[in-house]
Amino acid sequence: MLKYAFVILLLIFGIKTCPCQSIYKSALVSDLEFLQEAVTQGHPNNYHSDQSFGISNTLDRARSYANDTLSYYKYRVFLAQALQELGCLHTTIQHVPKFEFERKTSFFPLNVVLLQDKLYLTQQNKQVLNWKTGAEIKSINGIPSSQLVRDLLGFGASDGGGKAFSHAYVNRVMSSLLALYLEYPEQFIITLKDGTEGAFKSIDQPVQQPVIPFPYAPNEATANAQLFLLEEAAILKISFFENSDAAFFRRVFHQLNKKQIRHLILDLRGNLGGKRKAASKLTQWLVAEPFSYSILQPNLDPKPYFNERAKRNLALAKLRYNIWNVFKGRKTDLGREFTYKYKPKNQRFQGKVFVITDGFTASSSTMVTSWLRQHSDAVFIGRQAGGGYNGNNGGSFPEITLPHSGIRIKFPVFRLILDPDAEQRTGIVPDHSLTISIENYLQQTDADLKFILENLTQQTE
């Protein structure tokens, strides 16, 4: 479902414009009013009559903006904050129109990471060979780090609200995001907490953030899933769900049962989703009781906000579900609902399961986490998932077009319900919430995996 999520999300940085370009405040307000009305009347976040999700706080801030005009970049910050306030990971900027003025591409030049709401220099750069890695940044271009962090975390929406996804997202695209937020300056003035200051020119390619390497070599792997067999446990690391994974899962669990493996670590960090069928196939090997989910076509009407193409896409999606899933559908007070039921495998894994999550655990991968929370005694470690525990929005993704900017936004129209009795909209909070320290980051230590392997005995008692 989110295989190309970063291609879509990075479109937010796709057009870098001349700093002289400005937009009227009235245009910003009009675009946000259009978005607010579309969300209120047609977004599946509002599938239940006693719930009301919108972007009213962002709209109020736009209305009270002090100036009559604002930069294009400031407009984009407002729009990102509106989408985060909505709290739907699948509602994203899909297309930015090509403007008729100068385009400029530049990026922040240093490796910086956001940890515990602070910004740190994480890797030496040829421009700053005498700067200490791990140094805390006090300000950039005169803007305090506290303000930078607060505003940067306005980018990247988590299901149900919160900042789980945005923490991971900011770190993934830090070089692009800082440049956008600071309106593409020719140089960046960085001041460290100890008072050290330096000026650095922008660069024409984004800095690639260092990634903590996985400490083991796989025993078996596909393009998106890997099995690691250790003395004390097995690790199944899945970066994305594909329908072809079903055969791999079958081989994996036959092997684990044959070897009588008693501890399985399921690593879903960075897993932005994929095919729901593959997620359900995995879960069938891990739970002892039946599980299900439903796709709801809510009693909402987004059509007035769609162009003709989007209306056709919506009609075709409804037709597809109603024809191919006719025996799964039923009419409810909330809309037409299609339910999908699954049974556990006869030779399911019967050992202890540990699940590692982070802000990029989303979409289909959080379907797995929700089912395991409901139907197993799995232990969760890491950071809060970005995908919603009791469901997310998807099924079909027409677009709406904001009237003044022409920006097109992917606008899901169905609701996936995983736990109809739960009020928790946000992602699963781990049983053991671990923070990544700057020391972990610099030493390239996988703190989540280390914690599990050091505590296997205690966790299974």
C-alpha positions in Angstrom: 0.0 0.0 0.0 2.9 2.4 0.7 5.6 0.9 -1.6 6.1 4.2 -3.3 5.4 6.3 -0.1 8.6 8.2 -0.2 8.3 9.0 -3.9 5.0 10.5 -3.0 6.1 12.2 0.2 9.2 13.6 -1.4 7.0 15.4 -4.0 6.7 17.9 -1.2 10.2 18.9 -2.1 9.7 18.4 -5.8 9.5 22.1 -6.9 12.0 24.5 -5.4 11.2 28.0 -6.4 12.7 31.4 -6.5 12.6 33.0 -3.0 10.8 36.1 -4.5 7.7 34.1 -5.2 4.8 34.9 -2.9 1.2 33.8 -2.4 -1.6 35.8 -1.0 -2.8 34.8 2.4 -6.4 34.7 1.1 -5.3 32.0 -1.4 -3.8 29.9 1.5 -7.0 30.3 3.6 -9.2 29.5 0.6 -7.2 26.3 -0.2 -7.4 25.2 3.5 -11.1 25.9 3.7 -11.6 23.7 0.7 -9.6 21.0 2.2 -11.4 21.3 5.6 -14.8 21.0 3.9 -13.7 18.0 1.8 -12.3 16.3 5.0 -15.5 17.0 7.0 -17.8 15.8 4.3 -15.9 13.0 2.7 -12.8 11.8 4.4 -13.0 8.3 6.0 -11.4 9.6 9.2 -14.9 10.7 9.8 -16.6 7.4 9.1 -18.2 7.3 12.5 -20.9 9.9 13.4 -19.6 10.6 16.9 -16.1 11.6 15.6 -15.0 14.8 13.9 -11.5 15.1 12.4 -10.4 18.1 10.4 -7.8 20.8 10.1 -9.4 23.6 12.0 -6.4 24.5 14.1 -4.2 25.0 11.1 -6.9 26.9 9.4 -7.2 29.2 12.4 -3.4 29.9 12.3 -3.6 30.7 8.6 -6.5 33.1 9.2 -4.5 34.9 11.9 -1.3 35.0 9.9 0.1 38.6 10.3 1.0 39.4 6.7 -1.1 39.7 3.5 1.3 37.5 1.6 3.6 34.6 2.4 6.3 32.7 0.6 5.6 29.6 -1.3 7.7 27.7 1.2 5.6 29.0 4.1 2.5 27.9 2.3 4.0 24.4 2.0 4.6 24.4 5.8 1.0 25.3 6.4 -0.2 22.5 4.1 2.1 19.9 5.7 0.8 20.9 9.2 -2.8 20.6 8.0 -2.2 17.1 6.7 -0.6 16.1 10.0 -3.5 17.6 12.0 -5.8 15.4 10.0 -4.0 12.4 11.2 -4.1 10.1 8.1 -0.9 8.6 6.9 -2.3 7.9 3.5 -3.5 11.5 2.8 -0.4 13.0 1.1 0.7 15.4 -1.5 0.5 13.6 -4.8 1.4 16.2 -7.4 2.9 19.7 -7.3 2.2 21.8 -10.5 5.2 23.1 -12.5 5.4 26.8 -11.9 6.5 29.3 -14.6 9.4 30.8 -12.7 12.9 29.8 -11.8 13.4 26.5 -10.1 16.2 26.1 -7.6 17.6 22.9 -6.1 19.7 23.0 -3.0 20.1 21.0 0.2 21.4 21.3 3.7 25.0 20.2 3.6 25.6 18.4 7.0 24.5 15.1 8.5 22.1 15.9 11.3 19.8 13.7 13.3 16.7 14.4 15.4 16.8 12.5 18.7 14.7 13.3 21.9 13.7 16.6 20.3 17.2 17.8 19.8 19.4 18.1 16.7 22.8 16.6 16.6 25.7 16.6 14.1 26.2 12.9 13.4 28.9 12.6 10.8 32.0 14.5 9.9 31.9 16.5 6.7 34.8 17.8 4.6 33.6 21.3 5.4 33.8 20.7 9.2 36.6 18.3 9.8 37.4 19.9 13.2 33.8 19.6 14.5 33.0 16.9 17.0 30.4 14.3 15.8 27.5 14.1 18.3 27.6 17.8 19.0 24.3 19.3 19.8 23.1 22.1 17.5 21.8 25.3 19.1 20.5 27.1 16.1 20.5 27.3 12.3 20.4 30.6 10.5 19.4 32.2 13.8 16.4 29.9 14.4 16.7 28.1 17.7 16.7 24.3 17.5 13.6 24.0 19.7 11.6 26.0 17.1 13.1 24.1 14.2 12.2 20.7 15.8 8.7 21.9 16.6 8.0 23.0 13.1 9.8 20.2 11.3 7.7 17.7 13.2 4.7 19.3 11.5 5.7 17.3 8.4 4.6 13.6 8.0 1.2 12.5 9.4 0.7 9.5 11.7 -2.7 7.7 11.7 -4.8 9.1 14.5 -2.4 12.1 15.1 0.8 12.3 17.0 4.4 12.5 15.9 5.4 8.8 15.5 5.7 8.9 11.8 7.1 12.5 11.6 10.1 11.7 13.8 11.2 9.0 11.4 10.2 11.0 8.3 12.2 14.1 9.4 15.3 12.0 9.9 14.9 10.3 6.5 14.7 13.6 4.6 16.5 16.0 6.9 18.7 17.5 4.2 15.7 18.4 2.0 13.4 19.4 4.8 15.8 21.9 6.4 16.5 23.5 3.1 12.7 23.9 2.4 11.9 25.2 5.8 14.7 27.8 5.7 13.6 28.8 2.1 16.7 27.5 0.3 19.4 29.9 1.5 22.7 30.0 -0.3 24.4 29.3 3.0 23.6 27.9 6.5 24.9 29.4 9.7 25.1 26.6 12.3 25.7 27.4 15.9 26.5 24.5 18.3 25.5 24.4 21.9 29.1 25.0 23.0 29.1 28.3 21.0 31.0 27.1 18.0 29.7 28.7 14.8 30.3 28.1 11.1 28.9 29.0 7.7 28.4 26.3 5.1 27.2 26.6 1.5 24.2 24.7 0.3 24.9 21.6 -1.9 23.1 20.3 -5.0 22.5 16.7 -3.8 20.9 15.7 -0.5 23.0 14.3 2.2 22.4 10.7 2.8 21.8 9.9 6.5 23.9 7.0 7.9 21.7 4.0 8.7 22.5 1.7 11.7 23.5 -1.6 10.0 21.9 -4.9 10.8 24.5 -6.9 12.7 23.9 -10.4 11.1 24.0 -12.0 7.7 20.7 -13.6 6.5 20.3 -17.4 6.2 17.6 -17.0 3.7 16.2 -13.9 1.9 14.0 -12.5 -0.7 14.0 -8.9 -2.1 12.0 -7.6 0.9 12.2 -10.3 3.7 15.1 -11.9 5.5 15.5 -14.8 7.9 18.4 -14.8 10.5 19.0 -17.9 12.6 20.9 -17.3 15.8 21.6 -19.6 18.7 19.1 -18.1 21.0 16.4 -16.9 18.5 15.3 -16.4 14.9 14.8 -13.0 13.4 12.4 -12.4 10.6 13.0 -8.9 9.1 10.3 -7.7 6.6 10.8 -4.4 4.8 7.7 -4.6 2.7 4.8 -7.0 2.1 4.4 -8.6 -1.4 2.0 -11.4 -2.3 4.9 -13.6 -3.3 6.0 -13.6 0.4 3.4 -16.4 1.1 5.8 -19.1 -0.1 8.7 -17.6 1.8 6.7 -17.5 5.0 5.8 -21.1 4.6 9.5 -22.2 4.2 10.5 -20.0 7.2 8.0 -21.4 9.6 8.4 -25.0 8.5 12.1 -24.5 9.2 11.5 -22.8 12.6 9.2 -25.7 13.7 11.7 -28.3 12.4 14.6 -26.7 14.4 12.3 -26.2 17.4 13.0 -22.5 17.6 11.4 -21.0 20.7 11.9 -17.3 20.2 11.1 -15.3 17.1 11.9 -11.6 16.7 9.7 -10.0 14.0 11.4 -6.8 12.8 8.8 -4.5 11.2 10.9 -1.3 11.5 10.8 0.7 8.3 8.0 -1.4 6.9 5.6 1.0 5.3 3.1 -1.6 4.3 2.4 -3.4 1.1 -0.1 -6.1 0.2 -2.8 -6.8 2.8 -3.0 -10.5 1.7 0.7 -11.0 2.5 0.3 -9.4 5.9 -2.6 -11.7 6.7 -0.6 -14.8 5.5 2.2 -13.9 7.9 -0.3 -13.4 10.8 -1.8 -16.9 10.2 1.5 -18.4 11.2 1.6 -16.4 14.5 -1.8 -16.4 16.1 -3.8 -19.2 17.8 -7.3 -17.9 17.0 -9.2 -16.5 14.0 -8.8 -12.9 13.1 -10.4 -10.5 10.6 -10.7 -7.0 9.3 -13.3 -5.1 7.3 -13.3 -2.4 4.6 -16.0 0.1 5.1 -17.4 2.3 2.3 -18.6 5.1 4.7 -21.9 7.0 4.4 -19.9 10.1 3.3 -19.9 12.0 0.0 -16.5 13.2 -1.2 -17.6 13.5 -4.9 -18.3 17.2 -4.9 -14.6 17.8 -4.2 -13.4 15.4 -7.0 -12.8 16.1 -10.6 -14.4 13.8 -13.2 -11.4 11.5 -13.3 -11.5 11.1 -9.5 -15.2 10.5 -9.6 -14.7 7.7 -12.1 -12.0 6.1 -10.0 -14.3 6.1 -7.0 -17.1 4.6 -9.0 -14.9 1.9 -10.4 -13.4 1.1 -6.9 -16.9 0.6 -5.4 -18.0 -1.5 -8.4 -14.9 -3.7 -8.0 -15.5 -4.3 -4.3 -19.2 -5.0 -4.8 -18.7 -7.4 -7.7 -15.7 -9.4 -6.5 -16.6 -9.4 -2.8 -20.4 -9.6 -3.1 -20.7 -12.3 -0.5 -18.5 -10.5 2.0 -20.5 -7.3 2.0 -23.3 -6.1 4.1 -25.1 -2.9 4.8 -24.5 -1.2 8.2 -25.4 2.0 9.9 -21.9 3.3 8.9 -22.0 2.3 5.3 -21.4 -0.9 3.2 -18.9 -3.1 4.9 -16.8 -6.0 3.5 -15.4 -8.4 6.1 -12.4 -10.7 5.5 -11.8 -13.6 7.9 -8.7 -15.8 8.5 -7.9 -18.9 10.5 -4.5 -19.7 12.0 -2.2 -22.3 10.3 -2.4 -25.8 11.7 1.4 -25.8 12.1 1.6 -22.2 13.4 4.6 -21.0 15.3 4.1 -21.7 19.0 7.1 -20.0 20.6 7.4 -16.5 22.0 7.1 -13.6 19.5 8.8 -10.2 19.9 7.9 -7.4 17.6 10.1 -4.4 16.9 8.3 -1.3 15.6 9.1 2.3 14.8 7.5 5.4 13.2 7.7 3.8 9.8 5.8 0.7 10.8 2.6 1.6 8.9 -0.3 0.5 6.7 -0.3 -3.3 6.2 2.5 -3.8 8.7 0.4 -2.2 11.5 -2.4 -4.6 10.5 0.0 -7.3 11.6 0.8 -5.5 14.9 -2.9 -5.0 15.6 -3.8 -8.6 15.0 -0.9 -9.8 17.2 -1.9 -7.4 20.0 -5.5 -8.7 19.8 -4.8 -12.4 19.3 -1.4 -13.3 20.8 0.9 -12.6 23.7 3.5 -11.0 21.6 5.8 -8.5 23.2 6.4 -5.1 21.5 9.7 -3.3 21.6 10.9 0.0 20.0 9.0 3.1 19.2 5.3 3.8 18.5 4.1 2.7 15.1 3.0 5.4 12.6 0.1 3.3 11.4 -3.2 3.2 13.4 -3.9 0.4 15.8 -7.6 0.1 15.0 -7.4 0.8 11.3 -6.3 3.2 8.5 -7.8 4.8 5.4 -7.3 3.2 2.0 -8.9 0.9 -0.5 -9.0 3.6 -3.2 -7.1 6.8 -3.6 -8.7 9.5 -5.9 -7.3 13.0 -5.7 -8.6 16.4 -4.8 -7.1 19.5 -6.3 -6.6 22.6 -4.2 -8.2 25.5 -6.1 -5.5 28.2 -5.8 -2.2 26.3 -5.7 -3.3 23.5 -8.0 -1.6 21.0 -5.7 -3.2 17.5 -5.9 -3.7 15.5 -2.7 -4.2 11.8 -2.5 -7.5 11.4 -0.7 -8.5 7.9 0.5 -12.2 7.0 0.5 -12.5 3.7 2.4 -11.8 2.8 6.0 -10.0 -0.4 7.0 -11.3 -1.4 10.5 -9.0 -3.8 12.5 -10.5 -3.5 16.0 -14.0 -2.1 15.9 -14.3 -1.9 19.7 -11.1 0.0 20.2 -10.9 3.8 20.7 -7.2 3.9 20.0 -6.6 5.7 16.7 -2.8 6.0 17.0 -0.2 3.3 16.5 0.7 0.7 19.0 2.8 1.9 21.9 5.4 -0.8 22.6 5.5 -2.7 25.9 9.1 -1.5 26.1 9.6 1.9 24.5 13.2 2.4 23.8 14.8 5.7 22.9 17.8 5.9 20.6 20.6 8.0 22.2 23.2 9.9 20.3 25.7 7.4 21.6 23.7 4.5 20.1 23.6 6.4 16.8 27.3 7.2 16.6 28.3 3.7 17.7 25.8 2.2 15.2 24.3 0.0 17.9 20.9 -1.6 17.3 19.5 -0.9 20.7 16.2 -2.6 20.1 17.7 -5.9 19.0 20.3 -5.8 21.8 17.6 -5.3 24.4 15.6 -8.3 23.2 18.6 -10.6 23.0 19.8 -9.6 26.5 16.3 -10.1 28.0 15.0 -13.2 26.3 14.8 -15.3 29.5 13.1 -12.6 31.6 10.6 -11.8 28.8 9.4 -15.4 28.4 8.9 -16.2 32.1 
